[in-house]
Amino acid sequence: MHDVTDTRREEIAAGLAELEGQVDEACRTAGRARSEITVIAVTKTYPASDVRLLAELGVRDIGENRDQEAHDKAAECADLDLTWHFIGQLQTNKARSVVSYADLIHSIDRPRLVEALSREAVRAGREVGCLIQVALEDGGEGGPGARGGVASAEIMRLAEAVAGSPGLRLRGVMAVAPLGGDPDEAFARLYGVAQTIQKEHPSADVISAGMSGDFAHAIANGATHLRVGTALLGRRKPFVR
Ligand SMILES: *Cc1c(COP(=O)(O)O)cnc(C)c1O
């Protein structure tokens, strides 16, 4: 029998094989070991059944950017041993929900969010990893803040806030490359920020950078975690609110 699930499994397996080849090649070019890189499958807009197929194919790190969708999928996949990454902009009133399933939150961008997450993590008896989302827009299109994140002057203060908050663990930095900018320049800057933070906080060793279109540049510039959606699962339908 060849059903839709088999077809989808083959699609995802093909996407994964192609991606793995490209990640291997980028690692070779950059002189890095493949084991330094974690691929996070960004499953937003795709069903929990895709998460299941990914897990069967050996992908254990799952990324989502909307709380409601992530919460439901994590619940549907509770029997799987997965690491859940929250990568989207986060409202403080979603803090309780997000800390209930997220292992690593990539989008820490303001002190009030840190306070809310800390309070809820303590209440839930969880320790949640946090990445400071760094704005890399200067020099690209869209102006500062267009793709989210905190400006340079605020980075260290926010990192200290996370490091000093019970229930939270400062794990590193995340960024989205500016549209129309030079990704190497942007990711090199992110690497510099990561080094500065890691000097004070040795366990903050995660650099979340690189998506389907630019992960080779991220690997060349020290990324440890790639967030890949389209290249694995196909093009998402336009989101209609
Ligand atoms: C959707 C998303 C990704 C994945 O993007 P693709 O181009 O589909 O690989 C990565 N990071 C963030 C923050 C996202 O929202």
Ligand as a Chemical Component Dictionary entry (heavy atoms), coordinates in Angstrom:
data_LIG
# 
_chem_comp.id                   LIG 
_chem_comp.type                 NON-POLYMER 
_chem_comp.pdbx_formal_charge   0 
_chem_comp.three_letter_code    LIG 
# 
loop_
_chem_comp_atom.comp_id 
_chem_comp_atom.atom_id 
_chem_comp_atom.alt_atom_id 
_chem_comp_atom.type_symbol 
_chem_comp_atom.charge 
_chem_comp_atom.model_Cartn_x 
_chem_comp_atom.model_Cartn_y 
_chem_comp_atom.model_Cartn_z 
_chem_comp_atom.pdbx_ordinal 
LIG C1 C1 C 0 9.782  30.668 9.477  1  
LIG C2 C2 C 0 11.057 30.973 10.146 2  
LIG C3 C3 C 0 12.249 30.301 9.779  3  
LIG C4 C4 C 0 12.320 29.285 8.651  4  
LIG O1 O1 O 0 12.309 29.954 7.429  5  
LIG P1 P1 P 0 12.514 29.174 6.026  6  
LIG O2 O2 O 0 12.933 30.249 5.112  7  
LIG O3 O3 O 0 11.209 28.566 5.685  8  
LIG O4 O4 O 0 13.575 28.162 6.251  9  
LIG C5 C5 C 0 13.393 30.612 10.491 10 
LIG N1 N1 N 0 13.395 31.513 11.491 11 
LIG C6 C6 C 0 12.288 32.182 11.864 12 
LIG C7 C7 C 0 12.377 33.171 12.973 13 
LIG C8 C8 C 0 11.087 31.925 11.214 14 
LIG O5 O5 O 0 9.990  32.586 11.581 15 
# 
loop_
_chem_comp_bond.comp_id 
_chem_comp_bond.atom_id_1 
_chem_comp_bond.atom_id_2 
_chem_comp_bond.value_order 
_chem_comp_bond.pdbx_ordinal 
LIG C1 C2 SING 1  
LIG C2 C3 SING 2  
LIG C2 C8 DOUB 3  
LIG C3 C4 SING 4  
LIG C3 C5 DOUB 5  
LIG C4 O1 SING 6  
LIG O1 P1 SING 7  
LIG P1 O2 DOUB 8  
LIG P1 O3 SING 9  
LIG P1 O4 SING 10 
LIG C5 N1 SING 11 
LIG N1 C6 DOUB 12 
LIG C6 C7 SING 13 
LIG C6 C8 SING 14 
LIG C8 O5 SING 15 
# 
